Amino acid sequence: MSGSDLHDPIVDVDTLSTQCPHCGAQDDDSFEALDNETVVTLRCDACRMPFHRLVFECSHCTEENVITWPGRPTAEQVAAARCSVCDTRFGCDDDDGRLEDQLLE
């Protein structure tokens, strides 16, 4: 192990980062403290602006996803949320919501 390895930050796999859509500030939160599959209103600690967050586990690849909006999202915006890894649509069972399997309207 090199000396530089001793100073590398340890990444906690039990946390997710939420980025403020207004100023870009990031906040880490533990899985236990997050409301999954519910849009919640938060206030950024850095810029004090309110924003909305959705946390969901992808039904296809099980990746935890965090999506934020500066204003209250519409039902269409929430339904359009997609997994950052496999592109499965939020709320779809298995891969029936993957972009490559759908016709774009």
C-alpha positions in Angstrom: 0.0 0.0 0.0 1.5 3.4 -1.0 1.5 6.4 1.3 -1.1 8.1 -0.9 -3.5 5.2 -0.4 -3.6 6.0 3.3 -5.1 9.4 2.6 -7.7 8.3 0.1 -11.2 9.0 1.4 -13.3 6.0 2.3 -16.6 5.8 0.4 -19.6 4.7 2.5 -21.7 2.4 0.3 -24.7 3.0 2.6 -25.0 6.7 1.6 -26.5 8.5 -1.5 -25.6 12.0 -2.6 -28.3 14.5 -3.3 -27.3 17.5 -5.5 -29.1 20.8 -5.2 -30.6 21.6 -8.6 -30.1 25.3 -7.9 -26.5 25.7 -6.7 -25.0 22.2 -7.2 -24.1 21.7 -3.5 -24.1 18.0 -2.5 -25.4 16.4 0.7 -24.9 12.8 1.7 -27.7 10.9 3.4 -27.9 7.4 4.7 -30.3 4.9 3.1 -32.2 4.6 6.3 -33.1 8.4 6.4 -34.4 8.5 2.8 -38.0 8.3 1.8 -38.0 5.8 -1.2 -40.4 6.3 -4.1 -41.8 9.5 -2.6 -41.2 13.0 -3.8 -40.1 15.1 -0.8 -39.4 18.8 -0.5 -36.0 19.7 1.0 -34.1 22.9 1.5 -30.5 23.2 0.5 -28.1 23.9 3.4 -25.9 26.0 1.1 -28.2 28.2 -0.9 -31.4 27.8 1.3 -33.5 27.2 -1.8 -36.3 24.6 -1.7 -36.1 21.7 -4.1 -37.8 18.3 -4.6 -36.2 14.8 -4.5 -37.2 11.3 -5.6 -35.2 8.3 -4.4 -36.0 5.0 -6.0 -34.5 1.5 -6.4 -34.5 0.4 -10.0 -36.7 -2.6 -10.5 -34.3 -4.0 -13.2 -30.8 -3.5 -11.9 -31.5 -2.6 -8.2 -29.4 0.6 -8.5 -30.5 3.3 -6.0 -31.3 6.5 -7.9 -31.6 10.1 -6.7 -33.4 12.7 -8.9 -34.0 16.3 -8.0 -36.1 19.1 -9.5 -35.9 22.8 -8.7 -39.7 23.0 -8.6 -42.5 20.6 -7.7 -42.4 17.9 -10.5 -45.5 17.1 -12.5 -46.8 13.5 -12.6 -45.3 13.3 -16.1 -41.9 14.4 -14.9 -41.9 11.8 -12.1 -43.1 9.1 -14.6 -40.3 10.0 -16.9 -37.6 9.4 -14.2 -35.1 6.8 -15.4 -32.4 4.7 -13.8 -29.0 6.2 -14.2 -27.4 2.8 -14.9 -29.8 0.8 -17.1 -32.4 3.5 -18.2 -35.4 1.6 -16.8 -38.3 3.9 -16.2 -39.3 4.6 -12.5 -42.1 2.3 -11.5 -41.7 -0.3 -14.3 -41.5 -3.9 -13.5 -38.3 -5.5 -14.8 -37.2 -4.4 -18.2 -40.6 -3.4 -19.7 -39.7 0.2 -19.2 -36.2 0.2 -20.7 -35.8 2.9 -23.4 -34.4 0.6 -26.1 -37.5 -1.6 -25.8 -40.0 1.2 -26.4 -41.1 3.3 -29.4 -40.5 7.0 -28.8 -43.6 9.0 -29.3 
